[in-house]
Amino acid sequence: MPETLIAATGIEVVYRARRRSQGSTGEHKVLHGIDINVDRHETVGIVGESGSGKSTLGRALLRLTEVTKGSIAFDGTDITHLPERQIRPMRRRMQMIFQDPMSSLNPRRSIRRILTEPLLFHRVTANSADAERRVRKFFDRVGLPLSCLDRSPHELSGGQRQRVGIARAALLEPDFVLADEIVSGLDVSTQAQTLNLLKALTREMGLAMAFISHDLSVIRSVCDRVYVMRHGLIVEHGRCDDIFANPREPYTKLLIDAIPLPRIDPGWLDRGRAEQISEAALAN
């Protein structure tokens, strides 16, 4: 029987903006009563066009965006309005991989500092030497050469920066990871390598993950279930195989029809894995 890790019920998010000319406050409701759950060891897709509210939903699940209405439970604890001092110890268990790793990695720090400091802050390791050993071991797992440790983010490729982002999240051994459009800016080969890495890590570490994307072909590659969003609402959800085989909503059918290749290439991720191995061999 699946065990629910995250359960959100009736989630609403309203953004308020002050109109300077009128001296009044305008409201824009982004989420309209969303119900969503993520089980342990499960990868759930959240898909929709730009402006559908999927990124806002993801940030709300992590309490990075405050909800106006509804409730969010993480591992049985209601975190909806939990004070920051109480939710801070739980942050290690809820990690995020950002769409643009360049903007989420401190440009003034080396990759070594970016990865070791969270381990020390959250007391995952006892000292700097332990953190260094942990990072070096994990670098091989994500297919990065150790020479990257002394580089700055701008000295890495987009694919390498995204692997650093994945490593930063996974090194803390979280229970849940939110991945927000993390392959949208990568070429097809690097996308395949990144998705393969995520699939392997979620399997090996027993992670639960919510994967946000506008691309259903990516969702189909990595997710067990999918929620389809439009205008701040869930219009359809279910197991990926069922949704692709028999979409009920016209909007879901439009998203499926927009996939460049109606049938997924079964060798796509395997070729990406082979190229990643070749790159790692050349780098070493």
N, C-alpha and C positions, 0 to 999 in steps of 0.2 A: 504494500500500500504506500503510495507516494506521501512524503512528508512535506508539508508546505513550509517554505522558508520566508517568503514575503507574501503578504496578503493585503491588497489595497481595495477599499470599498467606497464607492460613491465619491471618488476624488474629483474635486473642482479646484481650479486655479484661476484667479482673477488678477490681472495686472492693472495697477492704477497709475495713471499718468496725469500730472498737473498741467493744465492749459494756462500758460502764462498770460496770454492776451485776455482771457476771461476770468482768471483767478479761481477757476473751478477744477475739480478732479474728474477725469474721465475713466471709465472702467472698460476693460476688454477681457471677456471670459475666454480662456484658452482651452480648458478642460471642462467637460460637461458631464460629471458623474461617471467616472471611469471605475470599472471593476476589473482587477487583474491579479493573478497570483503566479508565483514562481516556486516550483518544488525544488527540493535539494537535488543536486546532480543533474539538473535539467537546464537546457538552453532554450530560451523563449525569444522569438523574434517579435519586434514591434516595427511595423512597416506602414508607410504612408507617404504621400507627396509632401513637398515643402510647405510648411505652415499648417500641417495636420495636427500638431501638438505632441508628436512623439518624443522629441527631445525634452520638452517641458515635463512630460510624464516620467521620463527616465530620471531627471533631476529631482522630481518630487519623491520618487521611490527612495532616493538616497538622502532625502531631507536637505538637498542643496537649494531647493525651491520650496517655499512654504505653501501649504495647501490652504485654501479658503474654507473648504468643507470636505467631509469624509474622514476616513481613518486609514492608517498604515501600520501594519504590525510586522516586525522583523523578529523571526525566531520566537514568536509568541509574546513579544513585548510591544506594547503600543508606543510607537515613536512619533506619532503625529505631531504632538506639541511638546515633546520632551525637551527640556532646557539643554542648551549646548554643552554645559558642563557635565550633564548626565549622558548625553549621546556621544561625547568625544571618545570615551573608551571603546565604543562600538565601531568607530570609524575604520579601524584596521580590518574589520570583518566585511566592510562594504566599500569596495574600491571601484574606480572609474578609469576607463581608457578613453582618452579624448580624441576627437576627430582630427584636430590639428596638433600633432605632437610638438611642433616648433613653438607654438604659443603656450603650451603647458609645461615645457621644460625650461628651467631657468638658464638664460643664455650666458650668465656670468659664472656658472658653475660647471665643473667637469662632470662627465657622466658618472664617474666614481662617486662624487659627492651627492649627485642626484639620487643615486641608488642606495648608498649606505646610510645617509642621514635619516630616512624614514624608518629603517630597521632599528636604529638607535632610539629615535623618538618614541616609537611604539614598544620599545623594549623587547623586540623579537630576538635580538642578539644582545649579549652581555657587554661587549666592547667593540672597538673599531676593528680589531684584528678578526674577530668572529664575523663581523659584517662584511669585511673584505673577502674572507674565504667563501662566504655564502654567495656573494655577488659573482665572484670568479667561477664558481661551480655552475651557477645559473646561466652565465653568459654562454657557455657551451650549449646549454639546453635550448636557448633561443637563437642559436646560430650566429652569434656575434664574435668577432675576434677580440682578444683581450686588449689589443692596441686601442680600441675604442674607449677604454676606460679613462684615458688621459686626454681625450678630445672634448671639445665643446659641442653642443647640439648642432650648431651651424656647419660643423665639419663632417657631419654624417649625411647619408642619403635619406630620402623620405622613408624608405622601407626600414632602414636601420633605426631611425628615430622612432618609428612606430613599434619596433621590437623592444626598444628601450622603455617605451610607455607600457608595453605588455609586461616586461620584466619588473618594472616598478610596482605594478599592481600585484602581480603573482608572487613576488618575493615576500610579501606580508602575509601570505597564506590566508587569504580572505575566504569567506563562505560564499560571497556573492560579488560578481563583477558586472558592471554596466559598460558595454562597448558601444559608443555613439558614433556611427558613420565612420568607423575607423579605416575602412579600405576605399572610401569614395575618391580619394585623391591619388590613389596608387595605380600603376599600370597593371594589366591583367596578370602577368607573371608574379608580381609582388603581392597582388591580392591573394592569389592562390597560396603562396608561401605563408602569408599572414593567417589566413583562414585555417590552413593545415596546422599551424602552430597552436592556434586557439583551441582547435578540436582536440589536439593531443593533450594540452595542459588541462582542459576541463575534465578529460577522461582520467588522467593520471592523478590530479589533485582533488578530484571530486567536487569541482566548483559548480555552482549554479550561475547562470549568466543570462542577462537580458541583452539582446543584440539588436540595436536600432539601425535601420537602413531604409532607404527609399527603393532599394533594388531587391525584388523578390527572388531573383536567381541566387543572390548571396544568402538570403534567408533560407532558401531551400537547401543550400549546401551545408549549413551548420546547425540548424535549429530543429528541435523536436516539435514545438508548437509555435503558432504565430497568431498575433493580434493585428488586425487590419484597422488602421485609424483614418478617419476623415473628419475634418472640421471639429476636432476635439472630442470625437466620439469613437467608440469601438463599434465598427459596423459588421465585423465578422471575426470569429476566432475558432481555432480547432487545431488538430494535428496537421502538420505541413502536408503530408501525403494526401489527406482528405481534402484540404483546401485547394490544392493544385489539381486534384482529380475531379473535384465537384464543387467549384466555387458557387455560392448561392447569391451573392450580391453583385449587381452590375459593376460596381466600382472595383471589386476584387478582380472581376474578369478583365477589366480595362488594364489593371496593373499587370496581370499575367500576360495579356496580349502585348504589353509594352516591352516584355523581355526580349532582347535581341535573338536569343536562341530558345525557341519554345521548349525544346528538350535539353536538359542539362547534359553537358559533355562529361561522361563518367571519368575520363582520364585527366580532367582539368586540374584537380587538386593534386593528383599523383605526379603530374609533370611539374607542378609548382614545387612539390617536395623534392624531386630530383634536382631541380635547378638550385634550390636552397642548399642541398648537400654539396653540389659542385662549387657554389660560391664560397662556402665555408672551407672547403679543401684548398681553394686558391688563396684565400685570405691567410691560411695557416702555413 
